[in-house]
Amino acid sequence: MNLSESLSSSVFMLNEQVARQVFELLPEQGPILLIMGRDGHIWPSDSEKYAKLDINETFLKELCTKIDDGVEPVVTQINDCCIVAAQLATERHNCGYMIIALPKYSPESTLINIDLIEILLSQLNLIVKLIEKNNLLYETQMKHYRVSSQSEIALN
């Protein structure tokens, strides 16, 4: 496995962990949250509702391009759903994108609540940072235990 595969797999796992932690907190009739990796892999909070939105790959790529160009958050509309998208990143990794779909919202009603939505986006970034730090701590502990175990074996 080369370095880019290793990084992408760790980012994939990180995105998956974030999805598992966050999606269970979303209200039943609330927004639809997507976590999208830089590789295009998508984790929707509700697969059925996401499928009904009929968001195509081209639309998602355009959102990602705008975010990569520095426009953040991106607020747009598709059909009768308002979309808010931003980057999902830590100090170490650019994990991809977080996309909030607000069915039956207009861009105007979304912009009225943009401060609350930006708080949600910030909290999602905080969650990914905390999960990443937890993972790094775990890896460090496991390395320490392995080294300690090998030292004990060598002494015996």
ABEGO torsion letter per residue (X at the ends): XBAAAAAAAAAAAAAAAAAAAAAAABBAABBBBBBBBAAGBBBBABAAAAAAAGBBAAAAAAAAAAAAAGBOBBBBBBEABBBBBBBBBBAABBAEBBBBBBBGBBAAAAAAAAAAAAAAAAAAAAAAAAAAAAAAAAAAAAAAAAAAAAAAAAAX
